[in-house]
Amino acid sequence: MSRLVSLVLLLALVLVGLAFAVVNSKPVELNYFLATREVPLAMTLVLTLAFGALIGLFFSLGMVIRLKRETLRLRRQMQIAEQEVVNLRNIPIKDTH
């Protein structure tokens, strides 16, 4: 059911994007320091959005790697602690009375 909802939402998003591109098809002048070029407004906005998403992904990659390393370290500590618990349970209790 959730796949169907996701598919419908994705289809709606694509349709809205296509409608946006059709409505904003007028060319704008894009100056990228070395030259200028006439490109459709919709393409300029989509490329800018994609470039911003890539930059955000690149800068968050360091945090993701750090958190993955910490998760691995904590899992190792948990395994060691669980093994210690198992070892302590296997030690026979000596009664001095």
C-alpha positions in Angstrom: 0.0 0.0 0.0 2.8 2.4 0.9 4.5 1.7 -2.5 1.3 2.7 -4.3 1.1 5.9 -2.3 4.8 6.6 -3.0 4.2 6.0 -6.7 1.2 8.3 -6.8 3.1 11.0 -5.0 6.1 10.6 -7.4 3.8 10.8 -10.4 2.1 13.9 -9.0 5.5 15.5 -8.4 6.6 14.7 -12.0 3.4 16.2 -13.4 3.8 19.4 -11.4 7.4 19.6 -12.6 6.4 19.1 -16.2 3.7 21.8 -15.9 6.2 24.1 -14.3 8.7 23.5 -17.1 6.0 24.2 -19.8 4.8 27.4 -18.1 8.4 28.7 -17.6 9.9 27.9 -20.9 11.0 31.4 -21.7 14.8 31.7 -22.1 16.8 33.7 -19.6 20.4 34.8 -20.0 22.8 32.8 -17.8 26.1 34.4 -17.1 28.7 32.0 -15.7 31.7 34.3 -15.7 33.4 32.9 -18.8 30.5 33.3 -21.1 26.8 33.9 -21.3 24.1 31.6 -22.7 20.4 31.7 -23.2 18.7 28.7 -21.4 15.1 28.0 -20.4 14.2 29.3 -17.0 12.9 25.8 -15.9 16.2 24.2 -16.8 18.2 26.9 -14.9 16.1 26.3 -11.8 16.3 22.5 -12.0 20.1 22.6 -12.5 20.5 25.0 -9.6 18.4 22.8 -7.3 20.4 19.7 -8.3 23.7 21.5 -7.8 22.5 22.6 -4.3 21.4 19.1 -3.4 24.8 17.7 -4.5 26.6 20.3 -2.4 24.5 19.5 0.6 25.1 15.8 0.2 28.8 16.4 -0.1 29.0 18.4 3.1 26.8 16.0 5.1 28.9 13.1 4.0 31.5 13.7 6.7 28.9 13.6 9.4 27.4 10.4 8.1 30.8 8.7 8.0 31.5 9.9 11.6 28.2 8.5 12.8 28.7 5.2 11.1 32.2 4.9 12.7 30.7 5.6 16.1 27.9 3.1 15.6 30.5 0.4 14.7 32.5 1.3 17.8 29.4 1.1 20.0 28.4 -2.2 18.5 31.9 -3.6 19.3 31.6 -2.4 22.9 28.2 -4.0 23.2 29.5 -7.3 21.9 32.3 -7.2 24.4 29.9 -6.4 27.3 27.5 -9.2 26.2 30.4 -11.6 26.2 31.5 -10.5 29.7 27.9 -11.1 30.9 27.9 -14.6 29.4 31.3 -15.3 31.0 30.1 -14.1 34.4 27.0 -16.3 34.2 29.1 -19.3 33.5 31.4 -18.9 36.5 30.2 -21.3 39.3 29.2 -19.7 42.6 31.4 -20.9 45.4 29.7 -21.1 48.8 32.1 -20.7 51.8 29.6 -22.0 54.4 
